[in-house]
Amino acid sequence: MRLAIAIGTLIVAIATLAFAWGHWDTVYDDAFIYLRYVRNLHAGCGPTFTCGAPPVEGFTSPLYLAVLWAGTFFSAHGVWLTQVVSTALLVAAGGLAVGAAGVLAFRDDAWWSAPSAALATGILLALDPFVLLNANIGMETALVAACVSLVLLAHAARRPGLLVGAAIAAMLARPEGVLFVVALPLVPELRRVRTLAPAAAAIVVLTAARYAIYGDVLPNTYYAKSGGTWQHAALGATYIKDCVLDFPVCVLAVLACRTRYLPAVALAWLAFFVRSGGDTFEYSRLWFPLVPALTALALAHVGGIARLGRLAPIAAPAIALVAGLRAAIWHHIPDQGTSPRVIEWMNTGTWLHRHVPPGTLVATVPIGAIGYYANLPVLDLVGLTDRTIAHAGRTVPAELLTKSWIGHERHDTEYVLARAPKLIVTTMSRSTPWTLADARAGFWADWLLLQEIKAGRAPYHVLDIALAPDEHVLAFERD
């Protein structure tokens, strides 16, 4: 079994490194939000997006922020660091899932169960680009996946202390990870006060620390992104369907009737999408953290349930190979570098840093790269790093609420104008200079501000940011 686990982990590692090499620098804009928080921590500003401003928890993962902060003591190249860390964590997630599959299947009497499950898990994870891309996006997803895989391995190995520790780590890696702590009583051997007390204490300590630092019991990202309308429910149901289609083998995890813990958490995790509406990005990004562990759980039980006689030893590898080849074709992602939009926002931030006086307040929606490279005070128009806008609870009109708006709905025009930002930078760009007559908006928050400016109710004029002779970004400067 140990040899099969080693081989399965090696398969995942080789595939991850090869994919990361061909897709280097394909980081998401949100990765720069983490990097700006890290830089401000080093500057002694505390956990805040803008130095001197009240702290706001505008990031998803305290644990990932801590990992990146520690990593910057060894490397000052933030974009490079996020990918190195994520690549290593994705290999760890895959390796832990492979190990969990082997340990779970080892309970079966058949000698082939454990190596078959371990190899199958490694093969499927290695073939799916929607798994591998998490090495390069610079987000916390690989870290959360590693924590969840460790949860499953600890549960499979019947290590109560490790299981509680891994569940707490999952909670620190992503807010939804608290489900792993809350669901611990589903594990019979953990139903003791001395075992559950540290888990309960961790929730209390985290909540108290969050309230003491940020004045909220939930992350600001929750208020900025949670929906709650019927339209969100419809979008969330579609997102759940896409998660199932993207990773169909995970559905087989429900066959693991002896292991209720992880499937119960997975169902609760999915249910939250009905409230939030899911995600604007493809790849089932919000579901991915559970994918390696659920894949391992599913494939560990396929052989034992199938009982296909002489075909049973190859049942799990066969399913993994078929599903993996399907994913390799349907989820194919060509070799690529940084997104043109992210490059544009990086260049916009650099332009602002060079042409705008320090301390100038800039309002924008894509706060990641623009905020990181500009290194200026930033007002987040959709509230991810602004408590007032996040708590305003305003969404876009129901008839306009589609997948593309999820996570970018919040707005508070009156508050923004009261803050009087010197510059408002939009996401609109074109090859010719902008005028007020042909100005357009890409986000609802931008559109509302644009109406005020065009009607003369907001004292702003067009500022054409010329990044290149044929690249002009629309912005507005306060009169």
Secondary structure, DSSP 8 states (H G I E B T S, - for coil): -HHHHHHHHHHHHHHHHHHHHHTTT---TTHHHHHHHHHHHHTT--S-SSTTS-----SS-HHHHHHHHHHTTT---HHHHHHHHHHHHHHHHHHHHHHHHHHHHTTSSSTTHHHHHHHHHHHHHHH-HHHHGGGTS-SSHHHHHHHHHHHHHHHHTT-HHHHHHHHHHHHHH-GGGHHHHHTGGGSGGG-SHHHHHHHHHHHHHHHHHHHHHHS-SS-HHHHHH---SHHHHHHHHHHHHHHHHHSGGGGGGGG-TT--HHHHHHHHHHHHHHHH---SSSTTTTTGGGHHHHHHHHHHHHHHHH--GGGGGGHHHHHHHHHHHHHHHHT------S-HHHHHHHHHHHHHHHHS-TT--EEES-HHHHHHHH-S-EEETTSTT-HHHHHH-----GGG--GGGTT-----HHHHHHH--SEEEEEEEESS---STT---SSHHHHHHHHHHHTTSS-EEEEEEEEETTEEEEEEEE-
